[in-house]
Amino acid sequence: MFFLRNDNFLPGIDKILSAFSGLIADGTLLRHCVASLYRVTVGFYLAVLIAIPLGIFLGRSRSVNRISNPLIQFLRPISPLAWAPFAILWFGIGDLPAIFIIFIACFFPLLLAATNAAASIHPMYFQVAANLQLTRWSSFWNLILPAVIPNIILVLRVTLGMAWVVVVAAEMIAVKSGLGFLIMDSRNAMRIDRIVVAMVTIGTVGVVLDFFMARLEWLDWVRCKIEQK
């Protein structure tokens, strides 16, 4: 076929390897990869730190949950990339718009997972906690948190994958570094070989991130909790 014989459509393996070695030698690939990982890390952990406590609160406060749920269900289906114009308007060009978009992508799945996990705790456990006269902090640390963490860990793996997908798209819009920017910059320069290198790097890093997140599910304490579900 024509596109298989034309380097402008699909470069040969020799050109791809040459582009890869060039990007490695001058540090370009590492720099863009680190930039993407930094944005994913910050956006992901911000979502974890905000969404999980808020979700636990909503799960244990049915009245507040009933009031806030319509707004959450309204915002949840909106694509994170739809927030890109506002992200650029609010934060300008740089890391913050991409981090904000990643935060939005991770926030709602984690929020709903924490809410559902906290709401599904059997009332009998709280009766036992009351009989033992546990404080609210003790009940949270010894009852609520161990009950919700196994369910949340399952969602963390999926959410991190979403964050890695979204950062590439965000970097095509709002920043001037990262693997997404490398793809756009290579497209403008008609360097299809560099685009392939960036795509392979994205896939490889995604597999590594998923591998480490999957290890959390095999921790003895987490596995026991999941098997009890």
N, C-alpha and C positions, 0 to 999 in steps of 0.2 A: 504494500500500500504506500501511497505517496508520503503520508506523514511519518512513516517508519523510515523512509529513506532521506528525509529532510531534517537537518539539524535544527532548523528554526521551529520545528514542531516537537521533536523528541531527540535530544542530543545523544550521541553515542556514549558508551560507558567510559571511553578514554577521556572525553571532554568533561564528563561529570567528575571523574576522579581528579582531573587536572584542576577543575574549579574548586573541588573540596580541599586539595592540598594547598592551593593558593589562599583560600579563606582561612585555613588553619595556620599557615605560615605567617600571615600578617596579623593574626589575632582577631580578624573581623568576625568570624563565626563564634568564637568564644565570647566576645564582647556582646554580640546580639543575644546569644543564648543566656548569658548572665542577666542581661537587662530584662528579658522575658520572665526568667525565673524569679527575679526580684519582685516584679509587679504581681505575679501570681501568688508569691508567698505573702506579701503584704495584704493584698485584697482578700485572699483566702482566710488568713488568720483574723483579719478584722471582722469578716463575716462570722467566723466561729465564735469570737469573743462577744459579739453582740447578739447574734441570732439564737444561739443555744440558751443563754440565760433568759432572754426574752421569751423564747418558746416554752421553756419550763414554767415561767411565770404565767403565761397564757394557758398552758395546759392545766395548771392547778387553780386558776381563777376563771371559772366558767362564765361569770357575768362579763368580765372584761373581754374574754374570748368571743362571746356572742356579739359584742359591740364592734370589735376590731376585725372580726373574720370577713365581713363583706368587703372592707377596704383591702385586706390582704388578698382575697380571691380576685379582686379587680386588678390589682397591680401585678400579681404573680404571672399571668400569661403574657405580659408585655415583654417583648424581646429586650434583653440587656442592651443590644446595639441600638435600639430605638432611643436610649438615653444618651447616645453619643453627642448629639448637638447641645444638649443641656450640660453634659460633662465638659465639653470644650468651652461653653459660655461661662460656666461657673469656675473652672479650674485652669483654663487656658491650655496651651500646648505643653506637653511634658508627661511625666509619670502619673500625675494625679488623675487625669481623665481615664486612663487605662485601668488604674487601680479601682476607681469608682465603678467602672463597668464590670470588672471582675467581682467586686463586692456585691453588686446587684445580682449577678448571675448565681452567686453562691448563697446569698442571704435567704431567699425564699425557700429553697429546698431544705436548708438546715432548720429554718424557723418552723416549717410544717412538721419535719421529722421530730424535733424536740417537743413541739406542742402535742402531737399525737402520742409520743412515748410517755410524756408526763401525765397526760389525761388517762392513759390506759392502766396506770398503777392501781392495783386492787385496793379498795378502801380498808380492807382488813389490816394492811400493813400500817396505815396511819392510826388505826385503833390501838395496835400494839405499841406504836411509838408514843401515843398519848398515855397508855398505861405505864410505860417506862419513864414518863415525864421527860421525854427528850425535848430539848430546845429546838427552835426553828432551824438554827444552823446545824445542829446535830442531825435533825431529820433530813435536811437537804443533803448533807455530806454522806450519811450512812444509809439513807433510804432512797431518796429521789435520784441522786446522781448515779449510783450503781445500777438503778433500774433503767435509766434512759441511755446510758453510754453505749451498751451493745447495739441498740437500734441506730444510734447516731453514727457509730463507726461505719456501719454498712452504707450510710448515706454519704459519709465523708469521702469514701473512695469514688463514688459517682460524681460528687460535687467538685472534687479536685480535677477530675477529667474534664468536666464542663469548664472550669476555670482556665485550663490549658488550651482548650479550643477557643474560648472567648478572647484570650489575650492576643492571639494571632490576628483575629479580626479587628480588635481594638487598636492594635499597633498599625494597621493599615489606614487608620483614620486620624488618630490623635497624637502620635508620637513620631520621633525621628530616630528610633533605635528599636532593637528587638527583631525577632525572626519574622514577624509580620511585616515590619518595615523593610527587612531585607528582601522579602518576596516582591513587594511593591517597587522598591528601588531597582531590583534586577529586571522586573518587567519593563520599567521605563527605559532601561538600558538594553533591552532585548537580550538579556543574558539568561536564556532558558536553563542553561546548565546550573547556574547559581540557584535558580528557583527550585530545581530538583534537589539540590544539596540542602536547601532550607527545609523542604518538605520531608526529606529523609530524617533530618535532625529533629524536626517536630515530632515525627512518629517515634523515633528512638527515645527521646526524652519522655514522651508520654508513656511509653512502655515501662521505663524505669520508675517514673512516679507511681504508676499503677502497681508495680511490683512491691514497692515499699509500703504503700497504703494497704495492700492485701495482707502484708505481714501482720498488721494490727489485728486482723480478724482471727489470726492463729495464736494470739496470746492466750495462755491457759485460762485466765480469768474471764476474758471476753468470750472465748469459745464455750465455756461452761454456761455463761449467761445466755448465749444464743441458743444452745441446745435445750435449755429449760423453757424457752418460749413455746 
